[in-house]
Amino acid sequence: MRRIYSLLLSAFLVVAIGGLSGCGNGGDEPNTTTSDVISPDTHTPDTHTADTHTADTNTADTHTADTQTPDTPTECTLATWLEKALAGCKQLQGAELSDAELAGVDLTGADLTGATLWKTNFENAVLIDSVLVNADLTGAKLKGANLTNANLTKANLREADMSEANLTGANLTDVELLYANLLGANLTDAILTGIQWDFTVCPDGANSRDNDKTCCGHLNDAVPAAGCD
């Protein structure tokens, strides 16, 4: 009987231990591996900016139109003003020709604006249609020179010898003729407005000092276009 009781107790213990073991192992914790929690694709959208290459900004061709002037006349490429004048160059603006010998030279249509022509010898020179605006002709020799239609506006002709010069149609506006000699000069149709006639020898030989400082009325019957009204 005791043996049976002992066997039953052993069996009970085995069962009890097995139950306890089942409790320890049977309650396996669920797999705690987190579910796939990969967040939605968080890659930022392609941030490569749109092609920002600016439009071709090369400016239009800025080369200016061909402004090259016609070739300078050969006679105007010479080394000195005197050589140019003797060769007949017409581009003589600002020329330095004081005391130059230009007797008989043909400078028809020449531009001598602002030229310095102190005591320059222009005897019998041809200066038709020439431009002598603001030129300094102090003491210049213009005896017998042809200055038809020349523009001498504001020129300085102090002490200049213009005897027998042809000044037909010439513009002598505001010219200084102090002590100038106009004996025998032709002033037909010339513009004589604003002239300083002081001590000037008039075309008929009279002196402007004896005629209220003017040669008007002493022009050898020539009728000027203006200045002696």
BALOBA-1460 file (C-alpha; in Angstrom, 3 decimals):
// residues 229
<rec num="1" residu="m" x="0.000" y="0.000" z="0.000"/>
<rec num="2" residu="r" x="2.783" y="2.359" z="0.893"/>
<rec num="3" residu="r" x="4.444" y="1.528" z="-2.381"/>
<rec num="4" residu="i" x="1.329" y="2.392" z="-4.318"/>
<rec num="5" residu="y" x="1.089" y="5.629" z="-2.458"/>
<rec num="6" residu="s" x="4.663" y="6.411" z="-3.259"/>
<rec num="7" residu="l" x="4.118" y="5.742" z="-6.959"/>
<rec num="8" residu="l" x="1.067" y="7.953" z="-7.041"/>
<rec num="9" residu="l" x="2.987" y="10.742" z="-5.348"/>
<rec num="10" residu="s" x="5.800" y="10.447" z="-7.814"/>
<rec num="11" residu="a" x="3.320" y="10.521" z="-10.658"/>
<rec num="12" residu="f" x="1.671" y="13.578" z="-9.197"/>
<rec num="13" residu="l" x="4.956" y="15.366" z="-8.863"/>
<rec num="14" residu="v" x="5.865" y="14.551" z="-12.443"/>
<rec num="15" residu="v" x="2.550" y="15.893" z="-13.647"/>
<rec num="16" residu="a" x="2.912" y="18.975" z="-11.461"/>
<rec num="17" residu="i" x="6.443" y="19.688" z="-12.663"/>
<rec num="18" residu="g" x="5.369" y="19.164" z="-16.244"/>
<rec num="19" residu="g" x="2.555" y="21.671" z="-15.764"/>
<rec num="20" residu="l" x="4.876" y="24.191" z="-14.332"/>
<rec num="21" residu="s" x="7.243" y="23.639" z="-17.204"/>
<rec num="22" residu="g" x="4.385" y="24.154" z="-19.627"/>
<rec num="23" residu="c" x="3.518" y="27.423" z="-18.018"/>
<rec num="24" residu="g" x="7.073" y="28.570" z="-18.420"/>
<rec num="25" residu="n" x="7.376" y="27.562" z="-22.029"/>
<rec num="26" residu="g" x="3.806" y="27.654" z="-23.209"/>
<rec num="27" residu="g" x="3.442" y="31.356" z="-22.667"/>
<rec num="28" residu="d" x="6.012" y="32.199" z="-25.245"/>
<rec num="29" residu="e" x="5.932" y="35.926" z="-25.761"/>
<rec num="30" residu="p" x="4.766" y="36.920" z="-29.156"/>
<rec num="31" residu="n" x="7.429" y="37.779" z="-31.626"/>
<rec num="32" residu="t" x="8.270" y="41.287" z="-30.676"/>
<rec num="33" residu="t" x="9.922" y="41.923" z="-33.998"/>
<rec num="34" residu="t" x="8.211" y="45.020" z="-35.113"/>
<rec num="35" residu="s" x="6.205" y="44.833" z="-38.178"/>
<rec num="36" residu="d" x="7.702" y="46.359" z="-41.198"/>
<rec num="37" residu="v" x="7.492" y="49.998" z="-40.223"/>
<rec num="38" residu="i" x="9.452" y="51.290" z="-43.096"/>
<rec num="39" residu="s" x="7.913" y="54.637" z="-43.613"/>
<rec num="40" residu="p" x="6.674" y="55.617" z="-46.977"/>
<rec num="41" residu="d" x="9.403" y="56.586" z="-49.310"/>
<rec num="42" residu="t" x="10.608" y="59.728" z="-47.700"/>
<rec num="43" residu="h" x="13.132" y="60.495" z="-50.381"/>
<rec num="44" residu="t" x="12.463" y="64.075" z="-51.237"/>
<rec num="45" residu="p" x="11.283" y="64.620" z="-54.735"/>
<rec num="46" residu="d" x="14.020" y="65.142" z="-57.257"/>
<rec num="47" residu="t" x="15.137" y="68.593" z="-56.364"/>
<rec num="48" residu="h" x="17.295" y="69.044" z="-59.402"/>
<rec num="49" residu="t" x="16.080" y="72.368" z="-60.556"/>
<rec num="50" residu="a" x="14.810" y="72.727" z="-64.009"/>
<rec num="51" residu="d" x="17.501" y="73.484" z="-66.484"/>
<rec num="52" residu="t" x="18.355" y="76.980" z="-65.482"/>
<rec num="53" residu="h" x="20.738" y="77.631" z="-68.280"/>
<rec num="54" residu="t" x="19.626" y="81.060" z="-69.316"/>
<rec num="55" residu="a" x="18.796" y="81.710" z="-72.844"/>
<rec num="56" residu="d" x="21.791" y="82.594" z="-74.911"/>
<rec num="57" residu="t" x="22.555" y="86.055" z="-73.652"/>
<rec num="58" residu="n" x="25.171" y="86.793" z="-76.187"/>
<rec num="59" residu="t" x="24.274" y="90.294" z="-77.166"/>
<rec num="60" residu="a" x="23.634" y="91.130" z="-80.718"/>
<rec num="61" residu="d" x="26.723" y="91.847" z="-82.723"/>
<rec num="62" residu="t" x="27.669" y="95.327" z="-81.560"/>
<rec num="63" residu="h" x="30.256" y="95.967" z="-84.186"/>
<rec num="64" residu="t" x="29.332" y="99.358" z="-85.472"/>
<rec num="65" residu="a" x="28.647" y="99.880" z="-89.075"/>
<rec num="66" residu="d" x="31.692" y="100.517" z="-91.120"/>
<rec num="67" residu="t" x="32.338" y="104.208" z="-90.519"/>
<rec num="68" residu="q" x="35.640" y="104.338" z="-92.298"/>
<rec num="69" residu="t" x="35.985" y="107.620" z="-94.110"/>
<rec num="70" residu="p" x="37.139" y="107.744" z="-97.665"/>
<rec num="71" residu="d" x="40.892" y="107.590" z="-98.065"/>
<rec num="72" residu="t" x="42.657" y="110.840" z="-97.271"/>
<rec num="73" residu="p" x="43.869" y="112.512" z="-100.453"/>
<rec num="74" residu="t" x="47.537" y="111.882" z="-101.075"/>
<rec num="75" residu="e" x="48.382" y="115.588" z="-100.959"/>
<rec num="76" residu="c" x="46.990" y="115.746" z="-97.415"/>
<rec num="77" residu="t" x="49.244" y="112.981" z="-96.119"/>
<rec num="78" residu="l" x="52.444" y="114.955" z="-96.567"/>
<rec num="79" residu="a" x="54.614" y="115.716" z="-93.561"/>
<rec num="80" residu="t" x="54.192" y="119.486" z="-93.087"/>
<rec num="81" residu="w" x="51.416" y="122.007" z="-93.458"/>
<rec num="82" residu="l" x="53.429" y="123.866" z="-96.068"/>
<rec num="83" residu="e" x="53.911" y="120.750" z="-98.170"/>
<rec num="84" residu="k" x="50.215" y="120.020" z="-97.948"/>
<rec num="85" residu="a" x="49.234" y="123.550" z="-98.977"/>
<rec num="86" residu="l" x="51.689" y="123.668" z="-101.885"/>
<rec num="87" residu="a" x="50.336" y="120.328" z="-103.110"/>
<rec num="88" residu="g" x="46.790" y="121.666" z="-103.078"/>
<rec num="89" residu="c" x="45.419" y="119.881" z="-99.994"/>
<rec num="90" residu="k" x="41.981" y="121.253" z="-99.060"/>
<rec num="91" residu="q" x="41.918" y="119.963" z="-95.486"/>
<rec num="92" residu="l" x="43.914" y="122.684" z="-93.739"/>
<rec num="93" residu="q" x="41.857" y="123.387" z="-90.621"/>
<rec num="94" residu="g" x="44.067" y="124.795" z="-87.869"/>
<rec num="95" residu="a" x="47.111" y="124.887" z="-90.139"/>
<rec num="96" residu="e" x="50.261" y="126.668" z="-88.959"/>
<rec num="97" residu="l" x="51.475" y="128.561" z="-92.023"/>
<rec num="98" residu="s" x="52.898" y="131.792" z="-90.655"/>
<rec num="99" residu="d" x="55.455" y="133.411" z="-93.032"/>
<rec num="100" residu="a" x="54.778" y="130.674" z="-95.591"/>
<rec num="101" residu="e" x="55.324" y="131.396" z="-99.272"/>
<rec num="102" residu="l" x="52.084" y="130.471" z="-101.017"/>
<rec num="103" residu="a" x="52.050" y="133.046" z="-103.789"/>
<rec num="104" residu="g" x="49.985" y="131.875" z="-106.764"/>
<rec num="105" residu="v" x="48.956" y="128.590" z="-105.119"/>
<rec num="106" residu="d" x="45.516" y="127.198" z="-106.011"/>
<rec num="107" residu="l" x="43.550" y="126.514" z="-102.820"/>
<rec num="108" residu="t" x="40.079" y="126.672" z="-104.321"/>
<rec num="109" residu="g" x="37.589" y="125.347" z="-101.780"/>
<rec num="110" residu="a" x="40.257" y="124.835" z="-99.104"/>
<rec num="111" residu="d" x="39.159" y="124.795" z="-95.465"/>
<rec num="112" residu="l" x="41.520" y="126.986" z="-93.445"/>
<rec num="113" residu="t" x="39.216" y="127.427" z="-90.467"/>
<rec num="114" residu="g" x="41.179" y="128.671" z="-87.466"/>
<rec num="115" residu="a" x="44.466" y="128.606" z="-89.368"/>
<rec num="116" residu="t" x="47.409" y="130.749" z="-88.236"/>
<rec num="117" residu="l" x="48.547" y="132.732" z="-91.272"/>
<rec num="118" residu="w" x="50.666" y="135.556" z="-89.883"/>
<rec num="119" residu="k" x="52.395" y="137.396" z="-92.746"/>
<rec num="120" residu="t" x="51.703" y="134.469" z="-95.068"/>
<rec num="121" residu="n" x="52.271" y="135.369" z="-98.708"/>
<rec num="122" residu="f" x="49.103" y="134.661" z="-100.715"/>
<rec num="123" residu="e" x="49.810" y="137.121" z="-103.526"/>
<rec num="124" residu="n" x="47.806" y="136.174" z="-106.630"/>
<rec num="125" residu="a" x="46.721" y="132.964" z="-104.903"/>
<rec num="126" residu="v" x="43.404" y="131.359" z="-105.863"/>
<rec num="127" residu="l" x="41.210" y="131.071" z="-102.778"/>
<rec num="128" residu="i" x="37.799" y="130.876" z="-104.457"/>
<rec num="129" residu="d" x="35.146" y="129.380" z="-102.138"/>
<rec num="130" residu="s" x="37.761" y="128.916" z="-99.424"/>
<rec num="131" residu="v" x="36.845" y="128.924" z="-95.724"/>
<rec num="132" residu="l" x="38.916" y="131.241" z="-93.543"/>
<rec num="133" residu="v" x="36.553" y="131.516" z="-90.576"/>
<rec num="134" residu="n" x="38.423" y="132.662" z="-87.437"/>
<rec num="135" residu="a" x="41.709" y="132.525" z="-89.332"/>
<rec num="136" residu="d" x="44.500" y="134.815" z="-88.162"/>
<rec num="137" residu="l" x="45.756" y="136.665" z="-91.242"/>
<rec num="138" residu="t" x="47.578" y="139.446" z="-89.398"/>
<rec num="139" residu="g" x="49.975" y="141.119" z="-91.860"/>
<rec num="140" residu="a" x="49.144" y="138.582" z="-94.595"/>
<rec num="141" residu="k" x="49.945" y="139.480" z="-98.202"/>
<rec num="142" residu="l" x="46.820" y="138.962" z="-100.291"/>
<rec num="143" residu="k" x="47.561" y="141.410" z="-103.097"/>
<rec num="144" residu="g" x="45.784" y="140.318" z="-106.278"/>
<rec num="145" residu="a" x="44.408" y="137.160" z="-104.590"/>
<rec num="146" residu="n" x="41.109" y="135.764" z="-105.834"/>
<rec num="147" residu="l" x="38.812" y="135.394" z="-102.814"/>
<rec num="148" residu="t" x="35.525" y="135.182" z="-104.707"/>
<rec num="149" residu="n" x="32.791" y="133.786" z="-102.419"/>
<rec num="150" residu="a" x="35.342" y="133.078" z="-99.689"/>
<rec num="151" residu="n" x="34.080" y="132.941" z="-96.099"/>
<rec num="152" residu="l" x="36.222" y="135.176" z="-93.899"/>
<rec num="153" residu="t" x="33.773" y="135.502" z="-90.995"/>
<rec num="154" residu="k" x="35.561" y="136.780" z="-87.858"/>
<rec num="155" residu="a" x="38.954" y="136.549" z="-89.522"/>
<rec num="156" residu="n" x="41.730" y="138.834" z="-88.272"/>
<rec num="157" residu="l" x="43.045" y="140.858" z="-91.239"/>
<rec num="158" residu="r" x="44.824" y="143.498" z="-89.196"/>
<rec num="159" residu="e" x="47.546" y="145.152" z="-91.326"/>
<rec num="160" residu="a" x="46.837" y="142.725" z="-94.186"/>
<rec num="161" residu="d" x="47.567" y="143.858" z="-97.744"/>
<rec num="162" residu="m" x="44.444" y="143.085" z="-99.781"/>
<rec num="163" residu="s" x="45.082" y="145.587" z="-102.512"/>
<rec num="164" residu="e" x="43.622" y="144.614" z="-105.894"/>
<rec num="165" residu="a" x="42.151" y="141.449" z="-104.346"/>
<rec num="166" residu="n" x="38.935" y="140.074" z="-105.788"/>
<rec num="167" residu="l" x="36.468" y="139.807" z="-102.880"/>
<rec num="168" residu="t" x="33.313" y="139.492" z="-104.979"/>
<rec num="169" residu="g" x="30.599" y="137.794" z="-102.927"/>
<rec num="170" residu="a" x="32.985" y="137.237" z="-100.013"/>
<rec num="171" residu="n" x="31.631" y="137.098" z="-96.463"/>
<rec num="172" residu="l" x="33.536" y="139.580" z="-94.288"/>
<rec num="173" residu="t" x="31.159" y="139.559" z="-91.320"/>
<rec num="174" residu="d" x="32.838" y="140.815" z="-88.124"/>
<rec num="175" residu="v" x="36.253" y="140.953" z="-89.781"/>
<rec num="176" residu="e" x="38.960" y="143.171" z="-88.275"/>
<rec num="177" residu="l" x="40.526" y="145.428" z="-90.915"/>
<rec num="178" residu="l" x="42.568" y="147.708" z="-88.657"/>
<rec num="179" residu="y" x="45.355" y="149.257" z="-90.777"/>
<rec num="180" residu="a" x="44.464" y="146.890" z="-93.653"/>
<rec num="181" residu="n" x="45.000" y="147.956" z="-97.264"/>
<rec num="182" residu="l" x="42.053" y="147.463" z="-99.650"/>
<rec num="183" residu="l" x="43.237" y="149.795" z="-102.403"/>
<rec num="184" residu="g" x="41.730" y="148.675" z="-105.696"/>
<rec num="185" residu="a" x="39.960" y="145.654" z="-104.113"/>
<rec num="186" residu="n" x="36.641" y="144.514" z="-105.596"/>
<rec num="187" residu="l" x="33.918" y="144.200" z="-102.918"/>
<rec num="188" residu="t" x="30.923" y="143.721" z="-105.213"/>
<rec num="189" residu="d" x="28.171" y="141.729" z="-103.459"/>
<rec num="190" residu="a" x="30.417" y="141.214" z="-100.442"/>
<rec num="191" residu="i" x="28.920" y="141.025" z="-96.938"/>
<rec num="192" residu="l" x="30.489" y="143.810" z="-94.887"/>
<rec num="193" residu="t" x="28.388" y="143.589" z="-91.716"/>
<rec num="194" residu="g" x="30.176" y="144.365" z="-88.453"/>
<rec num="195" residu="i" x="33.580" y="145.163" z="-89.999"/>
<rec num="196" residu="q" x="36.115" y="147.124" z="-87.940"/>
<rec num="197" residu="w" x="37.431" y="149.623" z="-90.496"/>
<rec num="198" residu="d" x="39.782" y="151.645" z="-88.292"/>
<rec num="199" residu="f" x="42.670" y="153.244" z="-90.260"/>
<rec num="200" residu="t" x="41.739" y="151.084" z="-93.241"/>
<rec num="201" residu="v" x="42.788" y="152.132" z="-96.734"/>
<rec num="202" residu="c" x="39.567" y="151.952" z="-98.751"/>
<rec num="203" residu="p" x="39.320" y="150.664" z="-102.354"/>
<rec num="204" residu="d" x="39.282" y="154.232" z="-103.716"/>
<rec num="205" residu="g" x="42.306" y="155.251" z="-101.618"/>
<rec num="206" residu="a" x="40.408" y="157.105" z="-98.887"/>
<rec num="207" residu="n" x="41.125" y="156.317" z="-95.258"/>
<rec num="208" residu="s" x="38.293" y="155.068" z="-93.094"/>
<rec num="209" residu="r" x="39.494" y="157.416" z="-90.318"/>
<rec num="210" residu="d" x="38.388" y="160.290" z="-92.471"/>
<rec num="211" residu="n" x="35.000" y="158.753" z="-93.185"/>
<rec num="212" residu="d" x="33.510" y="157.999" z="-89.768"/>
<rec num="213" residu="k" x="35.560" y="154.796" z="-89.515"/>
<rec num="214" residu="t" x="34.052" y="153.115" z="-92.549"/>
<rec num="215" residu="c" x="34.850" y="152.526" z="-96.183"/>
<rec num="216" residu="c" x="31.208" y="152.530" z="-97.196"/>
<rec num="217" residu="g" x="30.870" y="155.121" z="-99.960"/>
<rec num="218" residu="h" x="34.508" y="154.584" z="-100.918"/>
<rec num="219" residu="l" x="34.260" y="151.206" z="-102.632"/>
<rec num="220" residu="n" x="34.976" y="152.337" z="-106.217"/>
<rec num="221" residu="d" x="31.256" y="152.199" z="-106.984"/>
<rec num="222" residu="a" x="31.046" y="148.536" z="-105.965"/>
<rec num="223" residu="v" x="27.734" y="147.651" z="-104.332"/>
<rec num="224" residu="p" x="28.092" y="145.243" z="-101.397"/>
<rec num="225" residu="a" x="25.364" y="142.752" z="-100.469"/>
<rec num="226" residu="a" x="25.169" y="144.008" z="-96.895"/>
<rec num="227" residu="g" x="26.899" y="146.238" z="-94.383"/>
<rec num="228" residu="c" x="26.676" y="149.605" z="-96.106"/>
<rec num="229" residu="d" x="22.931" y="150.196" z="-95.974"/>
